[in-house]
Amino acid sequence: MKTGSTLIKLAKHKVDSVQILISAAERTREDIERKKIELLGIEKRELARAEADATMISHWVAYSKVLQEQRANLDASLEGVQRQIDALRDDLQAAFEEQKKYEMLEERRLSRIKQSKAKREQAFLDEAAMISAARSNPL
């Protein structure tokens, strides 16, 4: 019966798939964080340029609002990705538990088969010993 090993393989595949999704989500999170850092650098550079030129300072307020909106969008995206990662980690935990459950069931099944085989062998040896003893001690 190969159902136990098949279930284990499927559970391992599910674990691997969820781990791949977590890795992709973490890369997305890292990209968003990198974009936030880049945006902060841009904001500092542009503020310095605006402060250096009096004509540009009047445009700075509008530009600053655009940067704040971009930062807010990145923050919202970051929160969404973090929620996704948290949900995927919960899925990963469930997948690990399912895999372990199938592995334990398969171990129990193999143990029962081994015990049954050992009992049959012992019964055969006992019978052979009884026959041998009966032959060597005829009544």
N, CA, C and O atoms as CSV, one atom per row, in Angstrom:
chain,resi,resn,atom,element,x,y,z
A,1,MET,N,N,0.850,-1.180,0.000
A,1,MET,CA,C,0.000,0.000,0.000
A,1,MET,C,C,0.891,1.237,0.000
A,1,MET,O,O,1.683,1.429,0.923
A,2,LYS,N,N,0.773,2.058,-1.001
A,2,LYS,CA,C,1.641,3.225,-1.136
A,2,LYS,C,C,0.918,4.525,-0.815
A,2,LYS,O,O,1.444,5.604,-1.088
A,3,THR,N,N,-0.246,4.445,-0.256
A,3,THR,CA,C,-1.007,5.664,0.027
A,3,THR,C,C,-0.305,6.533,1.050
A,3,THR,O,O,-0.296,7.757,0.915
A,4,GLY,N,N,0.287,5.923,2.079
A,4,GLY,CA,C,0.969,6.695,3.112
A,4,GLY,C,C,2.128,7.489,2.536
A,4,GLY,O,O,2.276,8.677,2.822
A,5,SER,N,N,2.948,6.835,1.725
A,5,SER,CA,C,4.091,7.543,1.145
A,5,SER,C,C,3.623,8.606,0.156
A,5,SER,O,O,4.257,9.653,0.026
A,6,THR,N,N,2.530,8.348,-0.535
A,6,THR,CA,C,1.988,9.341,-1.467
A,6,THR,C,C,1.476,10.556,-0.707
A,6,THR,O,O,1.713,11.693,-1.115
A,7,LEU,N,N,0.777,10.319,0.395
A,7,LEU,CA,C,0.293,11.432,1.206
A,7,LEU,C,C,1.449,12.249,1.780
A,7,LEU,O,O,1.370,13.475,1.863
A,8,ILE,N,N,2.516,11.567,2.172
A,8,ILE,CA,C,3.696,12.265,2.691
A,8,ILE,C,C,4.319,13.127,1.600
A,8,ILE,O,O,4.696,14.272,1.847
A,9,LYS,N,N,4.427,12.573,0.390
A,9,LYS,CA,C,4.986,13.338,-0.734
A,9,LYS,C,C,4.131,14.563,-1.036
A,9,LYS,O,O,4.657,15.649,-1.278
A,10,LEU,N,N,2.834,14.390,-1.022
A,10,LEU,CA,C,1.939,15.525,-1.270
A,10,LEU,C,C,2.071,16.586,-0.185
A,10,LEU,O,O,2.075,17.782,-0.474
A,11,ALA,N,N,2.179,16.146,1.056
A,11,ALA,CA,C,2.334,17.092,2.161
A,11,ALA,C,C,3.667,17.833,2.050
A,11,ALA,O,O,3.728,19.037,2.296
A,12,LYS,N,N,4.732,17.123,1.681
A,12,LYS,CA,C,6.032,17.769,1.494
A,12,LYS,C,C,5.968,18.782,0.358
A,12,LYS,O,O,6.550,19.863,0.442
A,13,HIS,N,N,5.261,18.423,-0.697
A,13,HIS,CA,C,5.105,19.344,-1.831
A,13,HIS,C,C,4.375,20.615,-1.392
A,13,HIS,O,O,4.736,21.724,-1.785
A,14,LYS,N,N,3.349,20.428,-0.573
A,14,LYS,CA,C,2.607,21.588,-0.067
A,14,LYS,C,C,3.506,22.467,0.793
A,14,LYS,O,O,3.471,23.691,0.671
A,15,VAL,N,N,4.307,21.860,1.658
A,15,VAL,CA,C,5.242,22.612,2.490
A,15,VAL,C,C,6.214,23.387,1.602
A,15,VAL,O,O,6.452,24.575,1.821
A,16,ASP,N,N,6.766,22.714,0.609
A,16,ASP,CA,C,7.710,23.372,-0.301
A,16,ASP,C,C,7.047,24.530,-1.041
A,16,ASP,O,O,7.643,25.595,-1.201
A,17,SER,N,N,5.820,24.319,-1.486
A,17,SER,CA,C,5.103,25.369,-2.220
A,17,SER,C,C,4.863,26.593,-1.346
A,17,SER,O,O,5.040,27.727,-1.792
A,18,VAL,N,N,4.465,26.362,-0.115
A,18,VAL,CA,C,4.221,27.489,0.796
A,18,VAL,C,C,5.531,28.203,1.112
A,18,VAL,O,O,5.557,29.430,1.215
A,19,GLN,N,N,6.619,27.449,1.267
A,19,GLN,CA,C,7.916,28.070,1.517
A,19,GLN,C,C,8.345,28.943,0.340
A,19,GLN,O,O,8.930,30.008,0.539
A,20,ILE,N,N,8.063,28.506,-0.866
A,20,ILE,CA,C,8.377,29.303,-2.062
A,20,ILE,C,C,7.555,30.590,-2.059
A,20,ILE,O,O,8.071,31.663,-2.374
A,21,LEU,N,N,6.283,30.480,-1.706
A,21,LEU,CA,C,5.431,31.677,-1.642
A,21,LEU,C,C,5.918,32.653,-0.573
A,21,LEU,O,O,5.901,33.866,-0.781
A,22,ILE,N,N,6.350,32.123,0.569
A,22,ILE,CA,C,6.882,32.981,1.628
A,22,ILE,C,C,8.136,33.697,1.146
A,22,ILE,O,O,8.307,34.892,1.389
A,23,SER,N,N,9.006,32.973,0.469
A,23,SER,CA,C,10.231,33.591,-0.055
A,23,SER,C,C,9.910,34.712,-1.038
A,23,SER,O,O,10.534,35.773,-1.005
A,24,ALA,N,N,8.942,34.472,-1.905
A,24,ALA,CA,C,8.553,35.502,-2.876
A,24,ALA,C,C,7.972,36.723,-2.160
A,24,ALA,O,O,8.276,37.859,-2.523
A,25,ALA,N,N,7.146,36.492,-1.156
A,25,ALA,CA,C,6.547,37.607,-0.409
A,25,ALA,C,C,7.623,38.379,0.361
A,25,ALA,O,O,7.557,39.604,0.463
A,26,GLU,N,N,8.597,37.671,0.894
A,26,GLU,CA,C,9.674,38.357,1.616
A,26,GLU,C,C,10.532,39.179,0.663
A,26,GLU,O,O,10.993,40.263,1.022
A,27,ARG,N,N,10.752,38.671,-0.553
A,27,ARG,CA,C,11.474,39.472,-1.552
A,27,ARG,C,C,10.679,40.723,-1.911
A,27,ARG,O,O,11.256,41.795,-2.097
A,28,THR,N,N,9.372,40.593,-2.010
A,28,THR,CA,C,8.514,41.745,-2.293
A,28,THR,C,C,8.618,42.756,-1.162
A,28,THR,O,O,8.726,43.959,-1.400
A,29,ARG,N,N,8.586,42.258,0.072
A,29,ARG,CA,C,8.724,43.151,1.229
A,29,ARG,C,C,10.060,43.888,1.193
A,29,ARG,O,O,10.118,45.091,1.446
A,30,GLU,N,N,11.128,43.166,0.880
A,30,GLU,CA,C,12.453,43.791,0.795
A,30,GLU,C,C,12.487,44.853,-0.307
A,30,GLU,O,O,13.093,45.910,-0.128
A,31,ASP,N,N,11.843,44.582,-1.437
A,31,ASP,CA,C,11.784,45.563,-2.523
A,31,ASP,C,C,11.048,46.833,-2.083
A,31,ASP,O,O,11.481,47.946,-2.381
A,32,ILE,N,N,9.947,46.653,-1.380
A,32,ILE,CA,C,9.181,47.820,-0.901
A,32,ILE,C,C,10.010,48.619,0.095
A,32,ILE,O,O,10.037,49.848,0.041
A,33,GLU,N,N,10.687,47.924,1.002
A,33,GLU,CA,C,11.535,48.625,1.974
A,33,GLU,C,C,12.663,49.374,1.272
A,33,GLU,O,O,13.009,50.492,1.655
A,34,ARG,N,N,13.239,48.749,0.233
A,34,ARG,CA,C,14.285,49.413,-0.538
A,34,ARG,C,C,13.737,50.659,-1.230
A,34,ARG,O,O,14.401,51.694,-1.271
A,35,LYS,N,N,12.522,50.556,-1.774
A,35,LYS,CA,C,11.894,51.713,-2.425
A,35,LYS,C,C,11.629,52.837,-1.423
A,35,LYS,O,O,11.771,54.014,-1.754
A,36,LYS,N,N,11.244,52.470,-0.198
A,36,LYS,CA,C,11.027,53.492,0.842
A,36,LYS,C,C,12.320,54.229,1.145
A,36,LYS,O,O,12.322,55.450,1.300
A,37,ILE,N,N,13.414,53.496,1.231
A,37,ILE,CA,C,14.715,54.111,1.500
A,37,ILE,C,C,15.124,55.014,0.334
A,37,ILE,O,O,15.629,56.117,0.541
A,38,GLU,N,N,14.902,54.536,-0.888
A,38,GLU,CA,C,15.213,55.360,-2.064
A,38,GLU,C,C,14.374,56.633,-2.071
A,38,GLU,O,O,14.874,57.711,-2.394
A,39,LEU,N,N,13.107,56.507,-1.717
A,39,LEU,CA,C,12.211,57.666,-1.686
A,39,LEU,C,C,12.681,58.683,-0.652
A,39,LEU,O,O,12.632,59.890,-0.892
A,40,LEU,N,N,13.136,58.192,0.494
A,40,LEU,CA,C,13.659,59.086,1.522
A,40,LEU,C,C,14.902,59.821,1.015
A,40,LEU,O,O,15.070,61.015,1.267
A,41,GLY,N,N,15.760,59.108,0.308
A,41,GLY,CA,C,16.953,59.736,-0.265
A,41,GLY,C,C,16.597,60.799,-1.295
A,41,GLY,O,O,17.191,61.877,-1.327
A,42,ILE,N,N,15.622,60.479,-2.131
A,42,ILE,CA,C,15.154,61.448,-3.134
A,42,ILE,C,C,14.593,62.683,-2.441
A,42,ILE,O,O,14.872,63.815,-2.836
A,43,GLU,N,N,13.801,62.449,-1.407
A,43,GLU,CA,C,13.192,63.563,-0.691
A,43,GLU,C,C,14.269,64.478,-0.085
A,43,GLU,O,O,14.152,65.700,-0.171
A,44,LYS,N,N,15.293,63.913,0.513
A,44,LYS,CA,C,16.358,64.714,1.103
A,44,LYS,C,C,17.116,65.502,0.037
A,44,LYS,O,O,17.427,66.678,0.227
A,45,ARG,N,N,17.413,64.838,-1.095
A,45,ARG,CA,C,18.120,65.529,-2.183
A,45,ARG,C,C,17.309,66.685,-2.739
A,45,ARG,O,O,17.821,67.784,-2.953
A,46,GLU,N,N,16.023,66.411,-2.969
A,46,GLU,CA,C,15.164,67.448,-3.559
A,46,GLU,C,C,14.926,68.602,-2.580
A,46,GLU,O,O,14.828,69.759,-2.990
A,47,LEU,N,N,14.836,68.286,-1.302
A,47,LEU,CA,C,14.685,69.354,-0.307
A,47,LEU,C,C,15.933,70.236,-0.291
A,47,LEU,O,O,15.835,71.461,-0.224
A,48,ALA,N,N,17.094,69.609,-0.354
A,48,ALA,CA,C,18.338,70.384,-0.378
A,48,ALA,C,C,18.393,71.268,-1.623
A,48,ALA,O,O,18.834,72.415,-1.550
A,49,ARG,N,N,17.953,70.743,-2.754
A,49,ARG,CA,C,17.938,71.537,-3.987
A,49,ARG,C,C,16.937,72.688,-3.883
A,49,ARG,O,O,17.198,73.806,-4.328
A,50,ALA,N,N,15.791,72.383,-3.288
A,50,ALA,CA,C,14.757,73.420,-3.157
A,50,ALA,C,C,15.214,74.523,-2.202
A,50,ALA,O,O,14.963,75.703,-2.447
A,51,GLU,N,N,15.878,74.141,-1.126
A,51,GLU,CA,C,16.365,75.143,-0.179
A,51,GLU,C,C,17.479,75.994,-0.788
A,51,GLU,O,O,17.666,77.148,-0.400
A,52,ALA,N,N,18.210,75.428,-1.733
A,52,ALA,CA,C,19.298,76.168,-2.379
A,52,ALA,C,C,18.778,77.173,-3.406
A,52,ALA,O,O,19.441,78.169,-3.697
A,53,ASP,N,N,17.610,76.914,-3.945
A,53,ASP,CA,C,17.049,77.791,-4.981
A,53,ASP,C,C,15.694,78.308,-4.503
A,53,ASP,O,O,14.760,77.528,-4.319
A,54,ALA,N,N,15.588,79.589,-4.308
A,54,ALA,CA,C,14.369,80.205,-3.773
A,54,ALA,C,C,13.170,79.998,-4.692
A,54,ALA,O,O,12.040,79.935,-4.207
A,55,THR,N,N,13.379,79.893,-5.986
A,55,THR,CA,C,12.247,79.700,-6.896
A,55,THR,C,C,11.669,78.288,-6.788
A,55,THR,O,O,10.489,78.074,-7.067
A,56,MET,N,N,12.487,77.341,-6.388
A,56,MET,CA,C,12.015,75.950,-6.295
A,56,MET,C,C,11.297,75.675,-4.976
A,56,MET,O,O,10.512,74.730,-4.889
A,57,ILE,N,N,11.549,76.473,-3.967
A,57,ILE,CA,C,10.945,76.232,-2.655
A,57,ILE,C,C,9.426,76.322,-2.716
A,57,ILE,O,O,8.730,75.653,-1.952
A,58,SER,N,N,8.912,77.145,-3.622
A,58,SER,CA,C,7.456,77.264,-3.745
A,58,SER,C,C,6.836,75.985,-4.311
A,58,SER,O,O,5.674,75.687,-4.034
A,59,HIS,N,N,7.587,75.242,-5.087
A,59,HIS,CA,C,7.093,73.975,-5.650
A,59,HIS,C,C,7.291,72.804,-4.686
A,59,HIS,O,O,6.715,71.730,-4.857
A,60,TRP,N,N,8.108,73.038,-3.684
A,60,TRP,CA,C,8.443,71.955,-2.759
A,60,TRP,C,C,7.226,71.417,-2.017
A,60,TRP,O,O,7.124,70.210,-1.799
A,61,VAL,N,N,6.317,72.278,-1.631
A,61,VAL,CA,C,5.140,71.846,-0.862
A,61,VAL,C,C,4.321,70.837,-1.665
A,61,VAL,O,O,3.935,69.797,-1.132
A,62,ALA,N,N,4.055,71.124,-2.917
A,62,ALA,CA,C,3.282,70.201,-3.766
A,62,ALA,C,C,4.051,68.905,-3.987
A,62,ALA,O,O,3.480,67.816,-3.929
A,63,TYR,N,N,5.342,69.032,-4.238
A,63,TYR,CA,C,6.176,67.851,-4.454
A,63,TYR,C,C,6.241,67.010,-3.184
A,63,TYR,O,O,6.221,65.781,-3.242
A,64,SER,N,N,6.318,67.676,-2.043
A,64,SER,CA,C,6.371,66.978,-0.767
A,64,SER,C,C,5.094,66.170,-0.529
A,64,SER,O,O,5.147,65.062,0.004
A,65,LYS,N,N,3.946,66.728,-0.926
A,65,LYS,CA,C,2.677,66.003,-0.780
A,65,LYS,C,C,2.669,64.748,-1.649
A,65,LYS,O,O,2.175,63.702,-1.227
A,66,VAL,N,N,3.208,64.850,-2.845
A,66,VAL,CA,C,3.294,63.683,-3.733
A,66,VAL,C,C,4.176,62.614,-3.102
A,66,VAL,O,O,3.839,61.430,-3.127
A,67,LEU,N,N,5.293,63.029,-2.542
A,67,LEU,CA,C,6.187,62.077,-1.883
A,67,LEU,C,C,5.514,61.435,-0.672
A,67,LEU,O,O,5.705,60.245,-0.421
A,68,GLN,N,N,4.734,62.203,0.076
A,68,GLN,CA,C,4.012,61.645,1.229
A,68,GLN,C,C,2.993,60.605,0.769
A,68,GLN,O,O,2.820,59.573,1.419
A,69,GLU,N,N,2.320,60.874,-0.347
A,69,GLU,CA,C,1.352,59.909,-0.876
A,69,GLU,C,C,2.057,58.630,-1.317
A,69,GLU,O,O,1.572,57.525,-1.077
A,70,GLN,N,N,3.205,58.798,-1.961
A,70,GLN,CA,C,3.975,57.620,-2.380
A,70,GLN,C,C,4.432,56.818,-1.163
A,70,GLN,O,O,4.379,55.588,-1.168
A,71,ARG,N,N,4.878,57.515,-0.129
A,71,ARG,CA,C,5.307,56.842,1.099
A,71,ARG,C,C,4.122,56.112,1.738
A,71,ARG,O,O,4.261,54.983,2.207
A,72,ALA,N,N,2.961,56.763,1.753
A,72,ALA,CA,C,1.767,56.128,2.322
A,72,ALA,C,C,1.376,54.886,1.518
A,72,ALA,O,O,0.978,53.871,2.090
A,73,ASN,N,N,1.492,54.971,0.190
A,73,ASN,CA,C,1.200,53.809,-0.656
A,73,ASN,C,C,2.173,52.668,-0.374
A,73,ASN,O,O,1.778,51.505,-0.301
A,74,LEU,N,N,3.449,53.016,-0.216
A,74,LEU,CA,C,4.441,51.986,0.092
A,74,LEU,C,C,4.184,51.380,1.469
A,74,LEU,O,O,4.333,50.172,1.651
A,75,ASP,N,N,3.800,52.204,2.433
A,75,ASP,CA,C,3.478,51.689,3.770
A,75,ASP,C,C,2.278,50.736,3.716
A,75,ASP,O,O,2.282,49.680,4.350
A,76,ALA,N,N,1.260,51.123,2.955
A,76,ALA,CA,C,0.078,50.257,2.812
A,76,ALA,C,C,0.450,48.942,2.129
A,76,ALA,O,O,-0.007,47.872,2.528
A,77,SER,N,N,1.280,49.039,1.103
A,77,SER,CA,C,1.735,47.824,0.421
A,77,SER,C,C,2.540,46.942,1.362
A,77,SER,O,O,2.397,45.720,1.364
A,78,LEU,N,N,3.379,47.570,2.151
A,78,LEU,CA,C,4.198,46.835,3.106
A,78,LEU,C,C,3.332,46.118,4.135
A,78,LEU,O,O,3.603,44.970,4.489
A,79,GLU,N,N,2.291,46.796,4.615
A,79,GLU,CA,C,1.373,46.156,5.565
A,79,GLU,C,C,0.652,44.977,4.921
A,79,GLU,O,O,0.485,43.927,5.542
A,80,GLY,N,N,0.231,45.157,3.681
A,80,GLY,CA,C,-0.445,44.068,2.974
A,80,GLY,C,C,0.457,42.869,2.781
A,80,GLY,O,O,0.031,41.730,2.968
A,81,VAL,N,N,1.696,43.116,2.409
A,81,VAL,CA,C,2.650,42.020,2.221
A,81,VAL,C,C,2.935,41.338,3.552
A,81,VAL,O,O,3.054,40.114,3.611
A,82,GLN,N,N,3.045,42.118,4.614
A,82,GLN,CA,C,3.302,41.520,5.925
A,82,GLN,C,C,2.128,40.648,6.369
A,82,GLN,O,O,2.333,39.582,6.947
A,83,ARG,N,N,0.908,41.093,6.103
A,83,ARG,CA,C,-0.274,40.264,6.416
A,83,ARG,C,C,-0.227,38.962,5.614
A,83,ARG,O,O,-0.535,37.886,6.126
A,84,GLN,N,N,0.166,39.087,4.346
A,84,GLN,CA,C,0.273,37.903,3.487
A,84,GLN,C,C,1.330,36.944,4.039
A,84,GLN,O,O,1.107,35.734,4.097
A,85,ILE,N,N,2.469,37.483,4.439
A,85,ILE,CA,C,3.538,36.637,5.004
A,85,ILE,C,C,3.050,35.950,6.277
A,85,ILE,O,O,3.300,34.762,6.476
A,86,ASP,N,N,2.363,36.684,7.130
A,86,ASP,CA,C,1.835,36.089,8.364
A,86,ASP,C,C,0.861,34.954,8.056
A,86,ASP,O,O,0.914,33.893,8.679
A,87,ALA,N,N,-0.031,35.188,7.085
A,87,ALA,CA,C,-0.995,34.144,6.703
A,87,ALA,C,C,-0.273,32.935,6.114
A,87,ALA,O,O,-0.638,31.792,6.393
A,88,LEU,N,N,0.746,33.186,5.303
A,88,LEU,CA,C,1.508,32.082,4.712
A,88,LEU,C,C,2.269,31.300,5.780
A,88,LEU,O,O,2.403,30.080,5.682
A,89,ARG,N,N,2.759,31.988,6.782
A,89,ARG,CA,C,3.451,31.278,7.873
A,89,ARG,C,C,2.477,30.394,8.637
A,89,ARG,O,O,2.834,29.297,9.066
A,90,ASP,N,N,1.251,30.867,8.809
A,90,ASP,CA,C,0.227,30.022,9.432
A,90,ASP,C,C,-0.049,28.794,8.556
A,90,ASP,O,O,-0.179,27.676,9.054
A,91,ASP,N,N,-0.135,29.027,7.241
A,91,ASP,CA,C,-0.336,27.910,6.306
A,91,ASP,C,C,0.833,26.928,6.368
A,91,ASP,O,O,0.642,25.713,6.321
A,92,LEU,N,N,2.044,27.472,6.474
A,92,LEU,CA,C,3.233,26.623,6.554
A,92,LEU,C,C,3.199,25.771,7.813
A,92,LEU,O,O,3.522,24.584,7.772
A,93,GLN,N,N,2.812,26.367,8.923
A,93,GLN,CA,C,2.709,25.615,10.174
A,93,GLN,C,C,1.695,24.472,10.029
A,93,GLN,O,O,1.949,23.342,10.448
A,94,ALA,N,N,0.556,24.786,9.433
A,94,ALA,CA,C,-0.473,23.746,9.231
A,94,ALA,C,C,0.040,22.652,8.296
A,94,ALA,O,O,-0.218,21.469,8.518
A,95,ALA,N,N,0.765,23.049,7.253
A,95,ALA,CA,C,1.294,22.070,6.305
A,95,ALA,C,C,2.335,21.179,6.979
A,95,ALA,O,O,2.367,19.973,6.733
A,96,PHE,N,N,3.189,21.763,7.830
A,96,PHE,CA,C,4.161,20.965,8.577
A,96,PHE,C,C,3.465,19.971,9.489
A,96,PHE,O,O,3.858,18.807,9.569
A,97,GLU,N,N,2.427,20.436,10.178
A,97,GLU,CA,C,1.688,19.548,11.082
A,97,GLU,C,C,1.046,18.402,10.308
A,97,GLU,O,O,1.062,17.254,10.751
A,98,GLU,N,N,0.483,18.729,9.148
A,98,GLU,CA,C,-0.132,17.687,8.319
A,98,GLU,C,C,0.920,16.682,7.858
A,98,GLU,O,O,0.685,15.474,7.883
A,99,GLN,N,N,2.070,17.179,7.441
A,99,GLN,CA,C,3.145,16.288,6.999
A,99,GLN,C,C,3.585,15.375,8.135
A,99,GLN,O,O,3.750,14.172,7.937
A,100,LYS,N,N,3.775,15.938,9.320
A,100,LYS,CA,C,4.191,15.136,10.470
A,100,LYS,C,C,3.133,14.095,10.820
A,100,LYS,O,O,3.463,12.968,11.190
A,101,LYS,N,N,1.870,14.471,10.704
A,101,LYS,CA,C,0.781,13.532,10.997
A,101,LYS,C,C,0.868,12.331,10.051
A,101,LYS,O,O,0.770,11.184,10.486
A,102,TYR,N,N,1.051,12.605,8.756
A,102,TYR,CA,C,1.151,11.515,7.786
A,102,TYR,C,C,2.397,10.667,8.023
A,102,TYR,O,O,2.357,9.445,7.874
A,103,GLU,N,N,3.502,11.311,8.392
A,103,GLU,CA,C,4.721,10.550,8.661
A,103,GLU,C,C,4.542,9.649,9.877
A,103,GLU,O,O,4.997,8.505,9.880
A,104,MET,N,N,3.879,10.166,10.910
A,104,MET,CA,C,3.639,9.345,12.100
A,104,MET,C,C,2.718,8.176,11.778
A,104,MET,O,O,2.952,7.057,12.234
A,105,LEU,N,N,1.675,8.428,10.997
A,105,LEU,CA,C,0.763,7.351,10.615
A,105,LEU,C,C,1.484,6.286,9.799
A,105,LEU,O,O,1.246,5.092,9.980
A,106,GLU,N,N,2.360,6.716,8.908
A,106,GLU,CA,C,3.120,5.768,8.088
A,106,GLU,C,C,4.078,4.960,8.960
A,106,GLU,O,O,4.234,3.755,8.763
A,107,GLU,N,N,4.715,5.619,9.917
A,107,GLU,CA,C,5.596,4.898,10.841
A,107,GLU,C,C,4.820,3.857,11.637
A,107,GLU,O,O,5.289,2.734,11.820
A,108,ARG,N,N,3.645,4.224,12.105
A,108,ARG,CA,C,2.809,3.271,12.849
A,108,ARG,C,C,2.404,2.101,11.962
A,108,ARG,O,O,2.425,0.949,12.394
A,109,ARG,N,N,2.040,2.400,10.734
A,109,ARG,CA,C,1.638,1.342,9.809
A,109,ARG,C,C,2.796,0.377,9.564
A,109,ARG,O,O,2.618,-0.841,9.595
A,110,LEU,N,N,3.989,0.935,9.318
A,110,LEU,CA,C,5.158,0.085,9.081
A,110,LEU,C,C,5.523,-0.704,10.329
A,110,LEU,O,O,5.960,-1.850,10.231
A,111,SER,N,N,5.350,-0.105,11.493
A,111,SER,CA,C,5.632,-0.793,12.749
A,111,SER,C,C,4.673,-1.967,12.939
A,111,SER,O,O,5.084,-3.053,13.348
A,112,ARG,N,N,3.394,-1.742,12.641
A,112,ARG,CA,C,2.407,-2.835,12.753
A,112,ARG,C,C,2.751,-3.967,11.791
A,112,ARG,O,O,2.643,-5.141,12.147
A,113,ILE,N,N,3.161,-3.623,10.589
A,113,ILE,CA,C,3.539,-4.652,9.610
A,113,ILE,C,C,4.744,-5.434,10.113
A,113,ILE,O,O,4.786,-6.660,10.006
A,114,LYS,N,N,5.719,-4.723,10.661
A,114,LYS,CA,C,6.927,-5.365,11.182
A,114,LYS,C,C,6.589,-6.284,12.349
A,114,LYS,O,O,7.098,-7.402,12.432
A,115,GLN,N,N,5.724,-5.809,13.255
A,115,GLN,CA,C,5.315,-6.630,14.399
A,115,GLN,C,C,4.558,-7.872,13.933
A,115,GLN,O,O,4.772,-8.968,14.451
A,116,SER,N,N,3.686,-7.696,12.969
A,116,SER,CA,C,2.916,-8.823,12.449
A,116,SER,C,C,3.837,-9.856,11.814
A,116,SER,O,O,3.661,-11.060,12.000
A,117,LYS,N,N,4.816,-9.373,11.068
A,117,LYS,CA,C,5.766,-10.283,10.435
A,117,LYS,C,C,6.587,-11.010,11.497
A,117,LYS,O,O,6.835,-12.211,11.386
A,118,ALA,N,N,7.006,-10.274,12.526
A,118,ALA,CA,C,7.778,-10.900,13.602
A,118,ALA,C,C,6.945,-11.961,14.319
A,118,ALA,O,O,7.472,-13.019,14.664
A,119,LYS,N,N,5.652,-11.704,14.551
A,119,LYS,CA,C,4.776,-12.685,15.199
A,119,LYS,C,C,4.635,-13.941,14.338
A,119,LYS,O,O,4.682,-15.059,14.850
A,120,ARG,N,N,4.461,-13.749,13.034
A,120,ARG,CA,C,4.338,-14.904,12.138
A,120,ARG,C,C,5.623,-15.731,12.126
A,120,ARG,O,O,5.582,-16.962,12.150
A,121,GLU,N,N,6.761,-15.040,12.088
A,121,GLU,CA,C,8.036,-15.754,12.097
A,121,GLU,C,C,8.221,-16.504,13.406
A,121,GLU,O,O,8.676,-17.648,13.411
A,122,GLN,N,N,7.870,-15.865,14.516
A,122,GLN,CA,C,8.000,-16.518,15.816
A,122,GLN,C,C,7.070,-17.723,15.914
A,122,GLN,O,O,7.451,-18.766,16.446
A,123,ALA,N,N,5.857,-17.578,15.402
A,123,ALA,CA,C,4.918,-18.699,15.415
A,123,ALA,C,C,5.458,-19.852,14.570
A,123,ALA,O,O,5.339,-21.015,14.956
A,124,PHE,N,N,6.048,-19.533,13.428
A,124,PHE,CA,C,6.638,-20.558,12.566
A,124,PHE,C,C,7.790,-21.248,13.284
A,124,PHE,O,O,7.897,-22.474,13.247
A,125,LEU,N,N,8.665,-20.462,13.946
A,125,LEU,CA,C,9.795,-21.043,14.670
A,125,LEU,C,C,9.327,-21.894,15.838
A,125,LEU,O,O,9.892,-22.955,16.104
A,126,ASP,N,N,8.301,-21.434,16.533
A,126,ASP,CA,C,7.755,-22.209,17.651
A,126,ASP,C,C,7.198,-23.543,17.159
A,126,ASP,O,O,7.436,-24.586,17.767
A,127,GLU,N,N,6.460,-23.498,16.058
A,127,GLU,CA,C,5.889,-24.717,15.492
A,127,GLU,C,C,6.992,-25.669,15.043
A,127,GLU,O,O,6.920,-26.875,15.276
A,128,ALA,N,N,8.026,-25.106,14.389
A,128,ALA,CA,C,9.143,-25.937,13.946
A,128,ALA,C,C,9.845,-26.565,15.142
A,128,ALA,O,O,10.245,-27.727,15.070
A,129,ALA,N,N,10.005,-25.833,16.234
A,129,ALA,CA,C,10.651,-26.372,17.438
A,129,ALA,C,C,9.798,-27.471,18.052
A,129,ALA,O,O,10.318,-28.490,18.506
A,130,MET,N,N,8.481,-27.261,18.064
A,130,MET,CA,C,7.582,-28.281,18.623
A,130,MET,C,C,7.638,-29.556,17.784
A,130,MET,O,O,7.664,-30.658,18.332
A,131,ILE,N,N,7.658,-29.413,16.470
A,131,ILE,CA,C,7.726,-30.589,15.593
A,131,ILE,C,C,9.047,-31.307,15.787
A,131,ILE,O,O,9.098,-32.535,15.848
A,132,SER,N,N,10.126,-30.520,15.885
A,132,SER,CA,C,11.450,-31.112,16.085
A,132,SER,C,C,11.533,-31.831,17.423
A,132,SER,O,O,12.106,-32.916,17.516
A,133,ALA,N,N,10.964,-31.231,18.450
A,133,ALA,CA,C,10.974,-31.850,19.780
A,133,ALA,C,C,10.108,-33.115,19.764
A,133,ALA,O,O,10.461,-34.101,20.411
A,134,ALA,N,N,9.014,-33.108,19.059
A,134,ALA,CA,C,8.133,-34.275,18.997
A,134,ALA,C,C,8.823,-35.418,18.249
A,134,ALA,O,O,8.638,-36.582,18.602
A,135,ARG,N,N,9.593,-35.110,17.250
A,135,ARG,CA,C,10.287,-36.128,16.468
A,135,ARG,C,C,11.439,-36.753,17.281
A,135,ARG,O,O,11.704,-37.951,17.180
A,136,SER,N,N,12.106,-35.930,18.074
A,136,SER,CA,C,13.250,-36.439,18.821
A,136,SER,C,C,12.810,-37.178,20.088
A,136,SER,O,O,13.588,-37.959,20.635
A,137,ASN,N,N,11.608,-36.956,20.558
A,137,ASN,CA,C,11.087,-37.652,21.738
A,137,ASN,C,C,9.784,-38.374,21.381
A,137,ASN,O,O,8.707,-37.928,21.776
A,138,PRO,N,N,9.869,-39.480,20.643
A,138,PRO,CA,C,8.625,-40.177,20.296
A,138,PRO,C,C,8.051,-40.879,21.544
A,138,PRO,O,O,8.793,-41.321,22.420
A,139,LEU,N,N,6.781,-40.963,21.596
A,139,LEU,CA,C,6.111,-41.593,22.742
A,139,LEU,C,C,6.154,-43.041,22.674
A,139,LEU,O,O,5.635,-43.716,23.562
